[in-house]
Amino acid sequence: MKKEVIFDETGTYKYSLLCKWSEVNERKLTFILSFPENTYEYSDDTAVSKCIELAQKWGFGVLEIVYLFSYQTDHVSFLRMLSKEEAVGTRTGEYIQKAVEDAELVVVAWGDHGSIYNRQEEVERFLKHKPVYCFGKTKQQFPRHILSVVHRPELQKYEMPANREESEEVSSFIEDIDQSFGGEDYSPIKQLTEEEPLMFIEDIASMYR
């Protein structure tokens, strides 16, 4: 197996791990995990070993692993002690974007660590135009961590908010409708905006096409 590991110049940040085990199979799987553990350059931590095992089982020939936070540590609590810039790393976004662009499949498996510095929402911006999957979600609605998947892992479509800005605009529009049609005479309109907001907006838009 060929491995290419990309660190920063100090060896503090691990931006990417690329693994290839086939000369003919170029199908690439990208995993996005939470953070890399402290390991020697070409040794694998438990999470990496699990990713390699699954990638081979699923018929891929190439695997790339990138992270929400590229700072290498054995304890997630240490990330909270760092500033956001220190925890993330200056080139992390660049390597996530590259890893996602040429992947046939992207799996997110960072667990509840996505809440730290709101990194989940930031990284989701790179995932809008790719098939993205996870192993289910935690109670806090983050994609389950790779190490929480023990037996017979099953992929599920990772549902992101379609567009947070659009969602906010829809909510604002509905509030305006609620204020404008608040009387009893307009109760059917109000009910429709509450039960089928997107349908209501589409009906309004069609009137002006």
N, C-alpha and C positions, 0 to 999 in steps of 0.2 A: 504494500500500500504506500502510495506517495502522499506526503503531507507537506503543506506549506503553511507556516504560522507567521502572522504579521503582528509584530509588536511596535510600540513607539521606540524612539532612540534610547530611552532609559530602561526599557524592559518592564516598566510599570503597568503599561496598558497592553492588553491583548485584543486586537481589533478583529481578527478573523482567523479561522482555522479551515483550511481547504483540504479535503481528503479525496483521493482518486484511487480506485482499485480495478479499473477496467480501461483497456486501450480502445475498446470499440463502443462501449456504452457511455454516451455523453449526457444521459438524462441526469439532471441536477436537482437535488433536494436542498432547500435552505431551512435551517432551524434558527429561530431567534430565541435565545435564552436570556436569563436575567443578568448574570455576571460570571466571568471566568474565575475558577479557583487557582490558587498558587500551585503551579506544577512546573516540572522541567519542560523545556521547549517542546519535545516530541512525546512526552508522556501524557496519557489521557486521564482526566478525572472521571468520576462515575457518570456524570451527565453526558460527557462526550462519548464515552463507550456505549451508552444507551442509544444515542443518536446514530452512531455508526451501525450498530446492530439493526436498528429499524430501517435505516436507509438501504442496507443490503437486503434485508428481508422483503422490502417493497419493490425491489428491482431497479434501484437507481445505481448509477456508476460513479456519481460525483456527489459529495456532501460538502456544504459550507455552513459553518456555525458562526453567527455574530451575536452581539449582546446589546441589551438595553444600556448597561454600564460596562465599560471596557476595563475598568480598574480591577486588577487581580487581587482577590482577597479570599480568605477562608470563612469570613463571617460577614453576613449581610448587614449586621448592625454597624460595621465599620463604614459602610457607604453612607449611612445617615450622619456620620460625624464629619464627612467631607462636604465641601460646597458642591453644588450641582455640577459646576464645570469640572471640578476635580474628579467626581465620581463617574461622569459620563465619558470624558476624554474628547479631545478636540476633533478627532477624525472619525468618531463613531458613526455619525449620521452618514458620512460618505461611504463607509464600508457596508452599512446596512442597505443603502440604496443600491450599491453595486451587486450585493449578494442576492437581492430580490429581483433585480432586472432580468437576469438570465436564468432564473430558476423556473423549473417546470411546476414545482409545488413549493409552497411556503408553509411551514408549521410554526406556530407561536406557542411557546411553552415556558413562560417566565414566572408563572404563579402570582401570588399577591405582591411580589416585589415591584410589579408595575405601578403600584401606587406611589412609590418613592419619587419625589420631584415630578409627579404626574407624567412619568416617562411613557406609560402606555399610550396616552393620547398623542404624544409627540411622534412616536414611532408608527402609529397607525396611518399617519399621513403618507408613509412610503408604501402602503399596502393596498391602496385603493383600486389598482388595476391588475391585481394578481389573484389567482385562486388561493385563498388563505384558510388553513384548517387548524384545529386545536384538538386536545383530548378531553373536551368538556370544560366547564368553568367552575371556579371556586364559589363559595357562598358570597364572596365580595364581587363576583362577576368578572374575575380575571381569568385568563386561560390557565388551565392547570399546569403545574410545574412538571417538567419532564420526569423528575424522580418520584412523583406521586403516581406515575403510571407503572403498575407492576405486571399484571397479567392481561394478555390479549388486548392491547391498546386499540381503541377504535377512534378513528378520526371523525370529527364533526366539523361542518362548515363553521368558520369563525365569523360570527355576525358582528360587524362593527356598526356603530351609528352611521347611517348612510352618509350624512354630512352634518356635522354639528352646527355649522353656521346656518344651513338650510332648516334644521330642526328649530333653531332659535327664531328664525324668520317666520316659520309656520306658527309657532307658539304666539309670537307677537301679533300676527295676523288674526289669529283666533281671538285673542284678547280684544282687538279692535272690533271684530264682529260682535263679540259679546256685549261690548259697550253700546254699539250702534243699534243692535237688535235685542235689547234687553227686556222689552215689554212683553206682555202676554201674547199680543198679536203675532209676535215673531218667534214664539216658542218652538215651532217645528224647525225653523232655521237654526236656532240655537242648539237644538237636539242633534241635528245633522253635523254641525261643526264639532260637537263633542264626541259623537260616535264614529263618524267617518270624515275626519278632517281633510285627508288627502283627496277624497272623492269630491268634497265640497269645493276645494280649491280648484280642482280640475274642471268642475262644472262652471265656475266663475270664469276661468281662463278661456274655456271654449266659446264663451259669449263674445270674446274680443278677437277671435281668430278670423 
